[in-house]
Amino acid sequence: MSVTAKLLSVFRVEQMLRGLKSRLNTAERFLLEQERQLKVVDTDFSRTAAELKQLKTSIAGEEGEATSIDARIEKLREQMGLAKTNKEYSAFLSELNS
């Protein structure tokens, strides 16, 4: 193999090496961008998960309050049915409406 052929071979290897390094640099930049985006998504997910937990707690409290109000309304209706005077009935009705 002549010196020129060897130099040409080295040149081609160096070209391939430069191309591979360029691809590696591009892939590393892409990876860094993907990791940055992943952090943003993770942060959003954590915030949304905390908000969901808070909303579920709030819903549970509201449902408990609604259940207690329904029970109180039912009790008042039963008492209205057992009222002996019109005044008692009117008082129960007034409480029920409020």
MMTF fields as JSON, N, C-alpha, C and O atoms, coordinates in Angstrom:
{
  "mmtfVersion": "1.0.0",
  "mmtfProducer": "UNKNOWN",
  "numBonds": 391,
  "numAtoms": 392,
  "numGroups": 98,
  "numChains": 1,
  "numModels": 1,
  "chainsPerModel": [1],
  "groupsPerChain": [98],
  "chainIdList": ["A"],
  "bondAtomList": [4, 2, 8, 6, 12, 10, 16, 14, 20, 18, 24, 22, 28, 26, 32, 30, 36, 34, 40, 38, 44, 42, 48, 46, 52, 50, 56, 54, 60, 58, 64, 62, 68, 66, 72, 70, 76, 74, 80, 78, 84, 82, 88, 86, 92, 90, 96, 94, 100, 98, 104, 102, 108, 106, 112, 110, 116, 114, 120, 118, 124, 122, 128, 126, 132, 130, 136, 134, 140, 138, 144, 142, 148, 146, 152, 150, 156, 154, 160, 158, 164, 162, 168, 166, 172, 170, 176, 174, 180, 178, 184, 182, 188, 186, 192, 190, 196, 194, 200, 198, 204, 202, 208, 206, 212, 210, 216, 214, 220, 218, 224, 222, 228, 226, 232, 230, 236, 234, 240, 238, 244, 242, 248, 246, 252, 250, 256, 254, 260, 258, 264, 262, 268, 266, 272, 270, 276, 274, 280, 278, 284, 282, 288, 286, 292, 290, 296, 294, 300, 298, 304, 302, 308, 306, 312, 310, 316, 314, 320, 318, 324, 322, 328, 326, 332, 330, 336, 334, 340, 338, 344, 342, 348, 346, 352, 350, 356, 354, 360, 358, 364, 362, 368, 366, 372, 370, 376, 374, 380, 378, 384, 382, 388, 386],
  "bondOrderList": [1, 1, 1, 1, 1, 1, 1, 1, 1, 1, 1, 1, 1, 1, 1, 1, 1, 1, 1, 1, 1, 1, 1, 1, 1, 1, 1, 1, 1, 1, 1, 1, 1, 1, 1, 1, 1, 1, 1, 1, 1, 1, 1, 1, 1, 1, 1, 1, 1, 1, 1, 1, 1, 1, 1, 1, 1, 1, 1, 1, 1, 1, 1, 1, 1, 1, 1, 1, 1, 1, 1, 1, 1, 1, 1, 1, 1, 1, 1, 1, 1, 1, 1, 1, 1, 1, 1, 1, 1, 1, 1, 1, 1, 1, 1, 1, 1],
  "groupList": [{"groupName": "MET", "atomNameList": ["N", "CA", "C", "O"], "elementList": ["N", "C", "C", "O"], "formalChargeList": [0, 0, 0, 0], "bondAtomList": [1, 0, 2, 1, 3, 2], "bondOrderList": [1, 1, 2], "singleLetterCode": "M", "chemCompType": "L-PEPTIDE LINKING"}, {"groupName": "SER", "atomNameList": ["N", "CA", "C", "O"], "elementList": ["N", "C", "C", "O"], "formalChargeList": [0, 0, 0, 0], "bondAtomList": [1, 0, 2, 1, 3, 2], "bondOrderList": [1, 1, 2], "singleLetterCode": "S", "chemCompType": "L-PEPTIDE LINKING"}, {"groupName": "VAL", "atomNameList": ["N", "CA", "C", "O"], "elementList": ["N", "C", "C", "O"], "formalChargeList": [0, 0, 0, 0], "bondAtomList": [1, 0, 2, 1, 3, 2], "bondOrderList": [1, 1, 2], "singleLetterCode": "V", "chemCompType": "L-PEPTIDE LINKING"}, {"groupName": "THR", "atomNameList": ["N", "CA", "C", "O"], "elementList": ["N", "C", "C", "O"], "formalChargeList": [0, 0, 0, 0], "bondAtomList": [1, 0, 2, 1, 3, 2], "bondOrderList": [1, 1, 2], "singleLetterCode": "T", "chemCompType": "L-PEPTIDE LINKING"}, {"groupName": "ALA", "atomNameList": ["N", "CA", "C", "O"], "elementList": ["N", "C", "C", "O"], "formalChargeList": [0, 0, 0, 0], "bondAtomList": [1, 0, 2, 1, 3, 2], "bondOrderList": [1, 1, 2], "singleLetterCode": "A", "chemCompType": "L-PEPTIDE LINKING"}, {"groupName": "LYS", "atomNameList": ["N", "CA", "C", "O"], "elementList": ["N", "C", "C", "O"], "formalChargeList": [0, 0, 0, 0], "bondAtomList": [1, 0, 2, 1, 3, 2], "bondOrderList": [1, 1, 2], "singleLetterCode": "K", "chemCompType": "L-PEPTIDE LINKING"}, {"groupName": "LEU", "atomNameList": ["N", "CA", "C", "O"], "elementList": ["N", "C", "C", "O"], "formalChargeList": [0, 0, 0, 0], "bondAtomList": [1, 0, 2, 1, 3, 2], "bondOrderList": [1, 1, 2], "singleLetterCode": "L", "chemCompType": "L-PEPTIDE LINKING"}, {"groupName": "PHE", "atomNameList": ["N", "CA", "C", "O"], "elementList": ["N", "C", "C", "O"], "formalChargeList": [0, 0, 0, 0], "bondAtomList": [1, 0, 2, 1, 3, 2], "bondOrderList": [1, 1, 2], "singleLetterCode": "F", "chemCompType": "L-PEPTIDE LINKING"}, {"groupName": "ARG", "atomNameList": ["N", "CA", "C", "O"], "elementList": ["N", "C", "C", "O"], "formalChargeList": [0, 0, 0, 0], "bondAtomList": [1, 0, 2, 1, 3, 2], "bondOrderList": [1, 1, 2], "singleLetterCode": "R", "chemCompType": "L-PEPTIDE LINKING"}, {"groupName": "GLU", "atomNameList": ["N", "CA", "C", "O"], "elementList": ["N", "C", "C", "O"], "formalChargeList": [0, 0, 0, 0], "bondAtomList": [1, 0, 2, 1, 3, 2], "bondOrderList": [1, 1, 2], "singleLetterCode": "E", "chemCompType": "L-PEPTIDE LINKING"}, {"groupName": "GLN", "atomNameList": ["N", "CA", "C", "O"], "elementList": ["N", "C", "C", "O"], "formalChargeList": [0, 0, 0, 0], "bondAtomList": [1, 0, 2, 1, 3, 2], "bondOrderList": [1, 1, 2], "singleLetterCode": "Q", "chemCompType": "L-PEPTIDE LINKING"}, {"groupName": "GLY", "atomNameList": ["N", "CA", "C", "O"], "elementList": ["N", "C", "C", "O"], "formalChargeList": [0, 0, 0, 0], "bondAtomList": [1, 0, 2, 1, 3, 2], "bondOrderList": [1, 1, 2], "singleLetterCode": "G", "chemCompType": "PEPTIDE LINKING"}, {"groupName": "ASN", "atomNameList": ["N", "CA", "C", "O"], "elementList": ["N", "C", "C", "O"], "formalChargeList": [0, 0, 0, 0], "bondAtomList": [1, 0, 2, 1, 3, 2], "bondOrderList": [1, 1, 2], "singleLetterCode": "N", "chemCompType": "L-PEPTIDE LINKING"}, {"groupName": "ASP", "atomNameList": ["N", "CA", "C", "O"], "elementList": ["N", "C", "C", "O"], "formalChargeList": [0, 0, 0, 0], "bondAtomList": [1, 0, 2, 1, 3, 2], "bondOrderList": [1, 1, 2], "singleLetterCode": "D", "chemCompType": "L-PEPTIDE LINKING"}, {"groupName": "ILE", "atomNameList": ["N", "CA", "C", "O"], "elementList": ["N", "C", "C", "O"], "formalChargeList": [0, 0, 0, 0], "bondAtomList": [1, 0, 2, 1, 3, 2], "bondOrderList": [1, 1, 2], "singleLetterCode": "I", "chemCompType": "L-PEPTIDE LINKING"}, {"groupName": "TYR", "atomNameList": ["N", "CA", "C", "O"], "elementList": ["N", "C", "C", "O"], "formalChargeList": [0, 0, 0, 0], "bondAtomList": [1, 0, 2, 1, 3, 2], "bondOrderList": [1, 1, 2], "singleLetterCode": "Y", "chemCompType": "L-PEPTIDE LINKING"}],
  "groupTypeList": [0, 1, 2, 3, 4, 5, 6, 6, 1, 2, 7, 8, 2, 9, 10, 0, 6, 8, 11, 6, 5, 1, 8, 6, 12, 3, 4, 9, 8, 7, 6, 6, 9, 10, 9, 8, 10, 6, 5, 2, 2, 13, 3, 13, 7, 1, 8, 3, 4, 4, 9, 6, 5, 10, 6, 5, 3, 1, 14, 4, 11, 9, 9, 11, 9, 4, 3, 1, 14, 13, 4, 8, 14, 9, 5, 6, 8, 9, 10, 0, 11, 6, 4, 5, 3, 12, 5, 9, 15, 1, 4, 7, 6, 1, 9, 6, 12, 1],
  "groupIdList": [1, 2, 3, 4, 5, 6, 7, 8, 9, 10, 11, 12, 13, 14, 15, 16, 17, 18, 19, 20, 21, 22, 23, 24, 25, 26, 27, 28, 29, 30, 31, 32, 33, 34, 35, 36, 37, 38, 39, 40, 41, 42, 43, 44, 45, 46, 47, 48, 49, 50, 51, 52, 53, 54, 55, 56, 57, 58, 59, 60, 61, 62, 63, 64, 65, 66, 67, 68, 69, 70, 71, 72, 73, 74, 75, 76, 77, 78, 79, 80, 81, 82, 83, 84, 85, 86, 87, 88, 89, 90, 91, 92, 93, 94, 95, 96, 97, 98],
  "secStructList": [7, 7, 2, 2, 2, 2, 2, 2, 2, 2, 2, 2, 2, 2, 2, 2, 2, 2, 2, 2, 2, 2, 2, 2, 2, 2, 2, 2, 2, 2, 2, 2, 2, 2, 2, 2, 2, 2, 2, 2, 2, 2, 2, 2, 2, 2, 2, 2, 2, 2, 2, 2, 2, 2, 2, 2, 2, 2, 2, 2, 2, 2, 2, 2, 2, 2, 2, 2, 2, 2, 2, 2, 2, 2, 2, 2, 2, 2, 2, 2, 2, 2, 7, 7, 1, 2, 2, 2, 2, 2, 2, 2, 2, 2, 2, 2, 2, 7],
  "xCoordList": [0.847, 0.0, 0.901, 1.835, 0.614, 1.463, 1.104, 0.068, 1.943, 1.745, 0.473, -0.274, 0.23, -0.962, -2.23, -3.195, -2.221, -3.374, -3.602, -4.733, -2.477, -2.596, -3.15, -4.004, -2.653, -3.159, -4.635, -5.406, -5.021, -6.428, -7.275, -8.38, -6.76, -7.468, -7.618, -8.687, -6.553, -6.606, -7.603, -8.386, -7.567, -8.49, -9.937, -10.774, -10.228, -11.61, -12.025, -13.168, -11.1, -11.4, -11.677, -12.598, -10.863, -11.073, -12.415, -13.1, -12.781, -14.09, -15.212, -16.153, -15.092, -16.114, -16.158, -17.235, -14.996, -14.909, -15.581, -16.332, -15.307, -15.947, -17.462, -18.209, -17.903, -19.343, -19.965, -21.042, -19.283, -19.789, -19.816, -20.758, -18.76, -18.735, -19.867, -20.499, -20.118, -21.211, -22.554, -23.384, -22.749, -23.996, -24.113, -25.195, -22.961, -22.955, -23.337, -24.148, -22.754, -23.08, -24.564, -25.214, -25.077, -26.499, -27.365, -28.357, -26.994, -27.757, -27.685, -28.678, -26.53, -26.405, -27.271, -27.908, -27.297, -28.16, -29.627, -30.408, -29.987, -31.364, -31.707, -32.795, -30.784, -31.01, -31.193, -32.088, -30.364, -30.493, -31.849, -32.483, -32.281, -33.589, -34.712, -35.669, -34.597, -35.61, -35.649, -36.728, -34.487, -34.431, -35.046, -35.724, -34.812, -35.408, -36.93, -37.651, -37.397, -38.839, -39.44, -40.553, -38.72, -39.189, -39.329, -40.291, -38.373, -38.456, -39.686, -40.368, -39.964, -41.149, -42.411, -43.321, -42.461, -43.634, -43.775, -44.882, -42.661, -42.705, -43.206, -44.0, -42.744, -43.193, -44.689, -45.418, -45.142, -46.574, -47.378, -48.451, -46.85, -47.552, -47.667, -48.728, -46.572, -46.59, -47.588, -48.341, -47.591, -48.521, -49.972, -50.841, -50.214, -51.564, -51.992, -53.152, -51.077, -51.401, -51.752, -52.681, -51.012, -51.316, -52.678, -53.449, -52.962, -54.257, -55.385, -56.44, -55.17, -56.176, -56.446, -57.598, -55.397, -55.552, -56.359, -57.236, -56.053, -56.774, -58.247, -59.131, -58.505, -59.882, -60.655, -61.83, -59.991, -60.655, -61.015, -62.088, -60.115, -60.385, -61.565, -62.443, -61.577, -62.665, -63.994, -65.023, -63.958, -65.18, -65.697, -66.899, -64.792, -65.203, -65.87, -66.879, -65.313, -65.913, -67.288, -68.218, -67.413, -68.706, -69.74, -70.906, -69.312, -70.237, -70.691, -71.856, -69.777, -70.149, -71.148, -72.106, -70.914, -71.847, -73.212, -74.244, -73.223, -74.483, -75.234, -76.458, -74.524, -75.154, -75.786, -76.899, -75.078, -75.631, -76.842, -77.795, -76.814, -77.97, -79.154, -80.279, -78.911, -80.001, -80.603, -81.821, -79.764, -80.261, -81.105, -82.157, -80.643, -81.398, -82.732, -83.743, -82.763, -84.016, -84.977, -86.166, -84.466, -85.319, -85.905, -87.078, -85.085, -85.546, -86.639, -87.642, -86.442, -87.451, -88.759, -89.838, -88.675, -89.891, -90.647, -91.876, -89.895, -90.538, -91.214, -92.33, -90.532, -91.106, -92.323, -93.278, -92.287, -93.45, -94.662, -95.791, -94.401, -95.504, -96.078, -97.242, -95.292, -95.741, -96.175, -96.559, -96.116, -96.474, -97.943, -98.808, -98.21, -99.566, -100.306, -101.536, -99.565, -100.228, -99.719, -98.666, -100.512, -100.142, -98.884, -98.072, -98.72, -97.549, -96.266, -95.237, -96.344, -95.195, -94.859, -93.697, -95.89, -95.719, -95.079, -94.163, -95.553, -95.013, -93.557, -92.743, -93.223, -91.843, -90.932, -89.842, -91.386, -90.597, -90.453, -89.38, -91.554, -91.533, -90.57, -89.83, -90.589, -89.69, -88.24, -87.392, -87.957, -86.586, -86.166, -85.03, -87.099, -86.814, -86.5, -85.58, -87.227, -87.003, -85.693, -85.068, -85.289, -84.032, -82.871, -81.716],
  "yCoordList": [-1.168, 0.0, 1.242, 1.344, 2.149, 3.337, 4.351, 4.234, 5.316, 6.355, 7.138, 7.495, 7.402, 8.146, 7.368, 7.942, 6.082, 5.24, 5.202, 5.231, 5.135, 5.127, 6.46, 6.49, 7.561, 8.885, 9.034, 9.6, 8.538, 8.58, 7.764, 8.168, 6.623, 5.771, 6.484, 6.443, 7.134, 7.885, 9.034, 9.289, 9.723, 10.826, 10.366, 11.024, 9.234, 8.705, 8.299, 8.516, 7.715, 7.34, 8.592, 8.613, 9.657, 10.902, 11.541, 12.102, 11.447, 11.96, 11.224, 11.834, 9.916, 9.114, 9.461, 9.547, 9.66, 10.009, 11.361, 11.509, 12.35, 13.666, 13.541, 14.164, 12.747, 12.537, 11.89, 12.289, 10.893, 10.22, 11.158, 11.136, 11.993, 12.96, 13.968, 14.346, 14.392, 15.327, 14.701, 15.337, 13.466, 12.759, 12.589, 12.724, 12.286, 12.141, 13.457, 13.469, 14.565, 15.871, 16.202, 16.708, 15.915, 16.157, 15.298, 15.773, 14.05, 13.14, 13.591, 13.488, 14.092, 14.576, 15.811, 15.939, 16.727, 17.913, 17.495, 18.028, 16.542, 16.04, 15.419, 15.645, 14.64, 14.002, 15.05, 14.919, 16.078, 17.137, 17.842, 18.145, 18.097, 18.728, 17.811, 18.269, 16.533, 15.574, 15.491, 15.411, 15.51, 15.474, 16.734, 16.668, 17.887, 19.137, 19.072, 19.456, 18.586, 18.459, 17.459, 17.661, 16.397, 15.409, 16.022, 15.738, 16.86, 17.542, 18.437, 18.494, 19.131, 19.994, 19.149, 19.505, 18.053, 17.177, 16.576, 16.492, 16.164, 15.627, 16.659, 16.343, 17.895, 18.974, 19.208, 19.335, 19.262, 19.441, 18.279, 18.475, 17.071, 15.898, 15.954, 15.673, 16.318, 16.402, 17.451, 17.221, 18.597, 19.664, 19.205, 19.442, 18.556, 18.089, 16.987, 16.941, 16.104, 15.035, 15.62, 15.15, 16.647, 17.291, 17.982, 17.936, 18.618, 19.279, 18.256, 18.493, 17.12, 16.06, 15.538, 15.316, 15.342, 14.864, 15.864, 15.483, 17.142, 18.18, 18.206, 18.349, 18.069, 18.064, 16.846, 16.953, 15.694, 14.496, 14.673, 14.256, 15.294, 15.55, 16.504, 16.304, 17.529, 18.504, 17.852, 18.118, 17.001, 16.303, 15.4, 15.347, 14.701, 13.816, 14.627, 14.2, 15.788, 16.642, 17.137, 17.153, 17.54, 18.022, 16.888, 17.101, 15.7, 14.563, 14.22, 13.886, 14.301, 14.052, 15.079, 14.747, 16.334, 17.391, 17.178, 17.353, 16.803, 16.554, 15.39, 15.436, 14.363, 13.213, 13.626, 13.209, 14.443, 14.874, 15.783, 15.723, 16.625, 17.478, 16.624, 16.865, 15.626, 14.73, 14.007, 13.856, 13.566, 12.881, 13.839, 13.46, 15.07, 16.074, 16.372, 16.501, 16.483, 16.729, 15.573, 15.783, 14.357, 13.178, 13.164, 12.846, 13.509, 13.551, 14.616, 14.381, 15.772, 16.832, 16.399, 16.699, 15.708, 15.238, 14.229, 14.239, 13.373, 12.428, 13.175, 12.838, 14.189, 14.969, 15.758, 15.942, 16.226, 16.944, 16.025, 16.436, 14.774, 13.818, 13.518, 13.133, 13.685, 13.407, 14.666, 14.588, 15.83, 17.087, 17.05, 16.582, 17.566, 17.515, 18.824, 18.856, 19.891, 21.181, 21.806, 21.452, 22.748, 23.468, 24.293, 24.474, 24.786, 25.596, 24.75, 25.206, 23.523, 22.621, 22.323, 22.354, 22.038, 21.718, 22.897, 22.71, 24.088, 25.294, 25.51, 25.922, 25.237, 25.396, 24.39, 24.745, 23.145, 22.145, 22.519, 22.384, 22.99, 23.398, 24.547, 24.562, 25.507, 26.662, 26.206, 26.661, 25.307, 24.792, 23.991, 24.083, 23.213, 22.411, 23.308, 23.015, 24.359, 25.268, 26.032, 26.384, 26.281, 27.023, 26.06, 26.472],
  "zCoordList": [0.0, 0.0, 0.0, 0.795, -0.872, -0.98, 0.097, 0.752, 0.27, 1.274, 0.967, 1.877, -0.299, -0.695, -0.332, 0.173, -0.588, -0.259, 1.248, 1.732, 1.975, 3.434, 3.943, 4.829, 3.371, 3.762, 3.412, 4.188, 2.269, 1.868, 2.825, 3.189, 3.229, 4.185, 5.531, 6.14, 5.993, 7.26, 7.134, 8.049, 5.996, 5.76, 5.838, 6.458, 5.207, 5.229, 6.646, 7.05, 7.388, 8.773, 9.595, 10.411, 9.375, 10.097, 9.732, 10.587, 8.45, 8.009, 8.735, 9.241, 8.771, 9.452, 10.935, 11.524, 11.533, 12.947, 13.205, 14.169, 12.336, 12.48, 12.35, 13.105, 11.407, 11.224, 12.454, 12.896, 13.0, 14.195, 15.397, 16.19, 15.529, 16.627, 16.479, 17.466, 15.274, 15.016, 15.404, 16.054, 15.0, 15.356, 16.87, 17.441, 17.522, 18.978, 19.653, 20.579, 19.19, 19.772, 19.588, 20.503, 18.422, 18.156, 19.069, 19.622, 19.222, 20.088, 21.54, 22.26, 21.991, 23.368, 23.597, 24.643, 22.618, 22.743, 22.795, 23.583, 21.95, 21.935, 23.287, 23.817, 23.842, 25.142, 26.235, 27.07, 26.24, 27.249, 27.137, 28.147, 25.914, 25.717, 26.191, 26.814, 25.901, 26.343, 27.869, 28.456, 28.51, 29.97, 30.569, 31.594, 29.93, 30.401, 30.287, 31.207, 29.159, 28.966, 29.955, 30.439, 30.253, 31.209, 32.598, 33.311, 32.981, 34.274, 34.336, 35.359, 33.251, 33.192, 33.337, 34.086, 32.632, 32.698, 34.106, 34.638, 34.699, 36.062, 37.051, 37.937, 36.903, 37.788, 37.623, 38.607, 36.373, 36.114, 36.684, 37.253, 36.527, 37.036, 38.552, 39.11, 39.217, 40.679, 41.149, 42.096, 40.488, 40.85, 40.629, 41.468, 39.508, 39.202, 40.163, 40.572, 40.527, 41.477, 42.839, 43.496, 43.268, 44.55, 44.493, 45.451, 43.367, 43.196, 43.194, 43.784, 42.534, 42.513, 43.916, 44.287, 44.69, 46.065, 46.885, 47.661, 46.704, 47.435, 47.021, 47.867, 45.736, 45.249, 45.76, 46.112, 45.796, 46.318, 47.784, 48.221, 48.546, 49.957, 50.094, 50.934, 49.271, 49.294, 48.927, 49.549, 47.916, 47.486, 48.602, 48.863, 49.249, 50.346, 51.452, 52.012, 51.768, 52.79, 52.378, 53.184, 51.126, 50.625, 50.604, 50.937, 50.216, 50.209, 51.623, 51.841, 52.577, 53.975, 54.471, 55.169, 54.102, 54.499, 53.842, 54.49, 52.568, 51.862, 52.504, 52.624, 52.91, 53.567, 54.886, 55.204, 55.65, 56.939, 56.734, 57.51, 55.695, 55.403, 54.979, 55.414, 54.132, 53.708, 54.906, 54.994, 55.82, 57.015, 57.856, 58.369, 57.994, 58.773, 58.106, 58.797, 56.789, 56.061, 56.27, 56.507, 56.183, 56.38, 57.79, 57.981, 58.763, 60.154, 60.318, 60.992, 59.707, 59.789, 59.129, 59.641, 58.013, 57.333, 58.208, 58.27, 58.872, 59.783, 60.93, 61.326, 61.462, 62.548, 62.079, 62.834, 60.821, 60.279, 60.229, 60.501, 59.874, 59.806, 61.183, 61.295, 62.219, 63.578, 64.328, 65.495, 63.664, 64.326, 64.751, 64.01, 65.986, 66.53, 66.323, 66.328, 66.143, 65.949, 64.665, 64.134, 64.193, 62.983, 63.233, 62.327, 64.435, 64.781, 64.715, 64.216, 65.221, 65.132, 63.67, 63.264, 62.9, 61.487, 60.755, 59.954, 61.024, 60.379, 60.778, 59.952, 62.037, 62.487, 61.758, 61.31, 61.648, 60.922, 59.441, 58.852, 58.858, 57.457, 57.219, 56.235, 58.131, 58.033, 58.123, 57.355, 59.061, 59.207, 57.981, 57.517, 57.472, 56.281, 55.082, 54.319, 54.916, 53.781, 53.91, 52.909, 55.128, 55.287, 55.19, 55.297]
}
